[in-house]
Amino acid sequence: MSTEKFDNDTFFNDLRKKEYARLDASGQVYLDYTGGNLYPKSLLDTHYQYLQNAVYGNPHSSNPTSLLSEKFVNEARQKVLDFFNAGDYYCIFTPNATGAIKIVGECYPFAADTHFLGTADNHNSVNGIREYCLNKGGSYSYCSMDLTDFSIDDSELSEQLGRYPDKKNRMFAFPAQSNVTGVQHSLEWIQKAHKHGWDVLLDAAAFVPTSKLDLFIVRPDFVALSFYKIFGYPTGIGCLLVKKSKFNLLQKPWFSGGTVILSSVAHGGHFLKTDHERFENGTIDYLDIPAIANGLDFMSAITMDRITERIRSLSQLVLLGLQELRHDNGRPLVKLYGPNHVGNRGGTFLLNFFDVDGDLYPFQHIEQWANAEKISLRTGCFCNPGIDELNHGLPSEGLKNYFTSRETGDYDDMVRFLGKARGAVRLSIGFPTLPSDIEKFMGFAKKLVSRTVLGKEVLVSDQVSNN
């Protein structure tokens, strides 16, 4: 792998040394950016000074400390709207992207005359919306993926968007970028869905850390994201961006502190607040929310265009390295699920490893060996069962029989029942990633070349650990 152009990229090399020196100081190879981004040192320093220099009180009051907190929270809220060019959206702070999606599922007017449409590439947080729909008597369906590149099946989705004309309300939910394969799905589906009368929920959690989302151009009705995915700190804060024209479509089924103007015990009445506060239950994280403004400033200083190009270049390096991982007999060491080019993908790569005979390495072994070399990967199904079911060819009838034959289950139980493997290895990069991180991963992977799975002729675990 040629890394000459990266060696001369002084901006990102200096950024790594200045903001992420702890990676190299600790010998860590971090390749789990889709799981969570890393915070820059300057973000912590700036927020520490913010906390040290003033007294901040719980908002929802007019005392001086409360007003100061509210001032900085409002500045952060406006910064979010500006960053995504979302002038006609409300920004509702939530615990994470899942919390944002929960608001939509809980408050969308699901009923017997509604339909929820998802894709086989949805995160479980989005899949769960179907339960709200079903519990209110509505229906749901899924659009499948094109197995050649794991993009949305265009013809099927077009056909499904034309269905259900008798339904009063219809919601289509999809990810801007897969949290598993890294595929970036076309945002043109938003406009196409609108033309057919659908409301659109965009899961942007995996997309916005490395790609620009301009909500003046693409206009989903609801957008969910988490800030730690973008710049690492603070964790525990996300947001739901709601188009103002769709705000009153969400019918809150309860109320809590912070969400009402007035409520009565004797009468049983209440009046909900009329803006973002309607959905911000209780006390928001007023000490950490101001750090979001600093994080977005940090990203803006780099620019999203530069970050996108960085990820594209690093992704080319990853794809080239994976293609070169072959056993002596010509068999590939890894199978990549998703695009083998950078045209419609982010920096997330889904892999399975196979030995010299073509037998699958258990992903648990890969993670165990990577851990020993201080390489942080992620393994399993990544809260995205649809992609995993496609990868391993899990039959729908078999899945139905499994879930209807028991009251509870787990990974091992399902594998035994179906007689098929599940899970994979996920490698994900971020703009702090250096070519040396990718080289270390490839060096680790090469130790498995022309060897066999544990329990066969060669004990791979011994050979890997001894290299």
Buried (B, 14 or more C-beta within 10 A) or exposed (E): EEBEEBEEBEEBBEBBEEBBEEBBEEEBBBBBBBBBBBBBEEBBEBBEEBEEEEEBBBBBEEEEBBEBBBEBBBEBBEBBBEBBBBEEBBBBBBBBBBBBBBBBBBBBBBEEBBBBBBBBBBBBBBBBBBEBBEEBEBBBEBBBBEEEBBBBBEEBBBEBBEEBEEBEBBBBBBBBBBBBBBBBBBBEBBEBBBEBEBBBBBBBBBBBBBBBBEBEEBBBBBBBBBBBBBBBBBBBBBBBBBBEEBBEBBEBEEBEEBBBEEBEEEEEEEEBBEEBBBBBBEEBBBBBBBBBBBBBBBBEEBEBEEBBEBBBBBBEBBBEBBEEBBBEEEBBBBBBBBBEEBEBBBBBBBBBBBBBEEEBBBBEBBBBBBEEBEBBBBBBBBBBBBBBBBBBEBEEEBBEEBEEEEEEEEEEEBBEBBEEBBBBBBBBBBBBBBBBBBBBBBEBBBBBBBBBBBEEEBBBBEBBEEE
